Amino acid sequence: MSSQKIYPWGDSRHFYSYAAYFRRMFGHRMQKVTVNAGFSCPNRDGTISTGGCTFCDNAAFTPSYCVPSKSITQQIDEGIEFHRRRYREAQQYLVYFQSFSNTYAPLERLRECYDEALAHDSVAGIVVGTRPDCVDERKLDYFAQLAQRKYVAIEYGVESCYDETLRRINRGHDFATAERAITMTAERGIHCGAHFILGLPGESDEQLVAQTERINALKIDTVKFHQLQLFRSTAMAAEYDAHPERFRFWSIEEYLELFVEILRRLRTDIVVERFAGEAPPRYHHTKGWGLVRNETLLSMLDEILERKDVCQGDFFNIFAPEFRE
């Protein structure tokens, strides 16, 4: 009887999962608790634009308890209580600053928020979602100081490697800006992640697979991929109504097949934090995938990888130093 194959990231799953990443780092499960610190965005307040990114609706991804009128500590307490009922095995928590651009404020304001979060007894670290044009050396030096005593990760919304696409979605920065921010972050020893949307108007499947090479060149630890979701009252929803021919939406099966090809080309030491997104159906402008939960999608992805006998990095065989035998 043959033994089950164990991959370099430490388990039998065919890709380097977020759960495996934290088992390696902490020895047990970690759970994110989302908070809303009330930050804004330069793409909304007029600094860059007032329209924001054409796809953006933060409310679609924000838990109901996350309101900036509550203190950071209160939101953490309520989030922990929620997750204790749903994920009983979680032992420690990471505070996820998700809404809008969470480095878009003076350094003194950042200190207030992040020092308060890290002072919580159940919190092992923070994950800071932001834009690559909202960091500078002083802010990153502050996060580097925090990272000496707690887990600190900065997650950048990159969305696409193609400047033409970034202009089309009114992103307000180019890909080179993301490259610079990620390099500055990694050079300080701060854990770094990047977020990409698959299926933005004008991008072909071939381009989405090809951009993996540029993602591999980024100094990132983690990556998130989401399929394009059209939300009501966004500029992109209006674009869809006017020009539906510009859009391509996959079935679940088609999307997973495409993602497998991306995964096979992805650097083997990059943690795949997420490969699809979900939001309440009431936010969707188009039908989408309905009530399919991420747990179901994960099972479907695992089945495809097992059936095909393929894994992350099949076409990228250079392992990170800590994975070399």
N, C-alpha and C positions, 0 to 999 in steps of 0.2 A: 504494500500500500504506500503510495507516494505521499510525502509530507507536503503540507501547504506552503507555498512560496511566500517568503517574507521579503518585502521590498526594502530598499535602502533607508526609507523613512521610518521603518520600524514596525510595520504591520502588513497584513495581507491585502489591504485595499489597494486597488490598482492606481491610485493617485495619492499625492501627499495631502492629506486632509487637515483641516483646522484642528480637529480633535487630536490627531496624532502629533501635531506641532506642540500643543500644550501638554500632552503627556510627556513628550521629550523634555519640555522646559520645566514643568511644575510637578510632574508625576501623577497628575489627576486632572479631572474635568474642570474647565473654567466656564463661566457663564457671563455673557455680556448683559449689562443693565443700561438701557438707553436713557439719556437725560437731554433736556433742552435748556441750554444756558442763555437763550435769548440773543444770540449773535445774529448779525445781519449778513449781507453779501454785497460785495462791490458791484456785482452784476445786476443788483436790484435797487440800490440806494442812489444811483446816479453817478457813482465814481467811474464805472465802466459803462453801465447801461441801466435802464429802469425796467427793461423787459425780462431780464433773467434768461437762463438757458431755455430754449423753446420746449424742452421736454419736462421741465421741473415742476413738481408739486410735492413739496416736503411732507405735507399732511398725509399723503398716501403711505408713508413708511414710518410715521411717528406714532408710538403708543399713546393711548388716551391720557395716561397719567403724566405725560411729559409736557408740562406747560411752564413757561419761564416765570410765572407768578409764584411758583413754588420754589423753595430753596433747592440747591443742589443736593443737600443731605436728605431732604424730604423725598425728592424724586428717587434717590438711591434706595431709601428705605421701602418705598412703595414698589419699586421694581424688584427688589430682592424678595419681598413677600409674594409677588406675583410668580416669580420664577421658582420659588421654593415649593409652590403648589404643583407646578408643571414639570420641573426638573429637580427631583429630590436629591439626585446624586451630586449636584453642584456643591463644591466646598468653598470656593472663593469666587470673587466677582471682578470683572473689568468694567469700568464705567465708560460707556460709549457716547461721546459727544458727537451726535449725528447731524442734527438739524443745521442747515446752512453752512457757513464758513467759520469754523471754530478757532481760527487764529486771527480773525478779522476784528481786532480790537487792540488798544494799547497794551503793552506788556503788563502794566499794573493790573488791568482787568483780567488778563489771562492768569496771573498769579492767584488772584482771589478765587477763581473758579477751580483751577486744577489743584491748588493746595487744599481747598475744602474737600474735594473728591477724594484725594489721597489720604486725608486724615481719617476717613471712615474705617472702622475696625475690620470690616469684611471685604475691603477693596484691596486687591493686589496690584492694580495698575489702571491705566487709562488708554483709551483708543480715541484719537482726535481726528475727526473727519474735516477736511478743509480743501481749499483750492490751492494749486501750486503757485499762484500769484499773491498769496496772502501770508507768506512767510519771509523772514529775513534772518540775518545772522544772530541778532540779539534774541529773537524769539526762539530760534533753534538752539542757541546756547542754553537758554532757560530749560527747555525740554531735555537737553542732554544732561543737565544737572539733576533733574528729576529721575532720569533713567539710571542714575548711579545707585538709586535705592529702591525703585519700583519699576514694574514693567511699563514702558511707554512706547506707544506706536502712533505714528502719524499716517493717516490714510488719505491719499490724494485722489480727487476726482480728475482723472485724465480723459476718460470717455472714449477717445479715439486717438490713434497715432497719425491720422491724416489731417493736415491743416485745412484742407478744403472742407472736410466734414465739420471741423471745429468752428469754422466761419459760418457754415450753413446753420448750425444749431445755436448761434450767438453765444458761443462759449466765452469769448472775451480774452482768450490766451491761446498761444500756439503750443505745439508739442515740445518745442525746445524749452519753453518755460517749465513744463513738467519735468523734463530731463534735468534741468538745473536744480529745481527744488528737491528732487529725489536724491541727486548726488550730494547736495549740501546736507541733507538729513542723514544719509547713510554714512557720510564721512564723520559724523559726530557719534556714531554708534547707536543711533536711535532706530528701533524697528520701523520699517517702512512698508506701506502697502499702496496699491494702486487699484482704481476702479475703472472698468470699461463696460460700455454698452454695446451689445451685439445687435446689429440690425438697423442702425441709423440710416436715414434716407441717403441714397446714393452709393452705399457701400455694398459690394458684391460678396458672396460667400468666399470667393478666391481672395479678395482683399482681407477679409477677416482672418482667414487662415494665414495669409502672408504676414500680417502685422505681428504675429507671434514672435517673429525674429526680432522685431524692435522691442517688444515687451521683454524678451530674454536679455536684452542688452541693458535694461534698467536695473539699478542696484536696489531691488525690492526683495522683501522677505515673503510677502503675501500678495495675493491678487484676488479680486472679485470680478466676476463676469455676470451681467444681467442681460436677459433678452429685452429688446425694446418693448416698453409698455406705454400705450397712449392714455394719458389721463385727461379727464374732462377739464375744460376751461383753460387749457394750456395753448400756447401759440402753435405747438406741433399738432394738436388736435384740429385746430383751424386749418393748418396746412394740409392735413389729411383730407378734410372735407372738401377742400378746393382742388387737391391734386392727389387722389388716392393711388394713381399709377406710380407715384414716386416711392411707395412703401411696399415692403415685402414682409409678410408675417409667416413664420414657420408653424407647422404643427409641432406638438411636443416631440414626436418621434424624429421629425426632420431636424429640429433644433439639437437634440441630443446627438444625432449622427454628426452634425457639424461640430459640436463641441468636442466630441471624441477626436476629431482630426486636429483641432487646436491643442487639445491636451497631449496628444502624441508628440507634438512639436515643442511643448513647453519645457523650459529648464527644470531639471529634476529636483532642485532645492527650493523652488518657489512653492509656497503653501497655497493650495486652492481653497480659499476661505468660502467662496460661494460661486456657483456656476449658473444660477438662475434666481430671479426675484419673484416675490409674490406681494400682492397688495389687495385690499378688500375690493370685491367686484364693484361696489358703488362708486369707486374712483375711476373705473375704466371707461374710456371713450369707445373702444371697440370690444368685441366679445372676449378676446384673450383666451386664457386656458381655463377659465372658470375657477372652481374651488380646489384645484390640484395643489396639495401642500408640498413644501420642499422635501419633506421626508419621503413622499412618494416618488418625486423626481430623482432623489438620491438612489432609491432602490432600483429605479429604471436604469440609471446610469451604471450602477454597479453590475447589473445584469448584462448590459451591452458590452462592457469592458471584459467581463468574464467570458461571455460567449465568443467574442472576437479574439480573446487571449491577447489583448493589447494593454498598454499602460502609459502613464505619463512619461514623457521623455524617450519613447521608442525611437524617435528621429532626432533626439538630442541626447547624446550619450556621454556628456561630460558632467560628472558628478561633482558637487561642491566638496571641498576638502574634508568636511566632517563625515561625508558619506563614503569616502574612499577606503578600501580595505588595505 
